[in-house]
């Protein structure tokens, strides 16, 4: 994909690296309908995934329900007991400072639970 979605994933990738230089990115869950797989960032466990859809990027935080979200970045999967997600559509951006804090909080939860 060479459109707004790749640009958005690129910005998210940069924010994750800035928030946690120790985060590891892997491509997981490869299948015929998505041969490249899903970018997945981890540090002592999964931090989040970046799924691309036709109309959005979905950033799903594995333990999102356990994370503080004072800036209310989570706008999807709010009813789940474990995960939370941020949906970004074309032209939308995320509050970079709040997103980096969310990444750091996710890493802290992973490290603490190990």
Secondary structure, 3 states (H helix, E strand, C coil): CCCHHHHHHHHHHHHHHHHCCCCEEEEECCECCECCCEEEEECCCEEEEEEECCCCEEEEECCHHHCCCCCCCCCECCCCCCCEEEEECCCCCCCHHHHHHHHHHHHHHHHHHC
